[in-house]
Amino acid sequence: MTKEYRAKVFKSGNSLALRLPKALGIEEGTEMVVREERGEFHFGPADKSKAKIDVSGFWGKAPGLKLAPREDFEERPSTIAARKAAEAAKAKKKE
C-alpha cells in the first residue's frame, strides 16, 4: 500500500528546499536523487559509492604482494618540461 505525505517547499538562501516529514525515516545528510518526469518529481536515495580500499599499508606484510604501477594518468607536459629544465640546470652547474 502506498502512503502519501505532504511536504512544504521553502526558500533556503538562494535555493528552494523541500521539508520532508520525519515519518519517512530519512536521516539528516542523506544524499537524494530527484528526477523530473513529465512535470512530476520523484526522489529516492542516491546510490552509495563503492568504498575504496587503500592497500598501500599492506606493503611488505604479505609475501608476494606487489603494488600495481600507476597508469591512471599521464604526466603533464609542463611537469616533463620543468623536470628537463632542472636536469639541464644541474648538468650545467656541474660543468
Secondary structure, 3 states (H helix, E strand, C coil): CCCCCCCEEEEECCEEEEECCHHHCCCCCCCEEEEEECCEEEEEECCCCCCCCCHHHHCCCCCCCCCCCCCCCCCCHHHHHHHHHHHHHHHHHHC
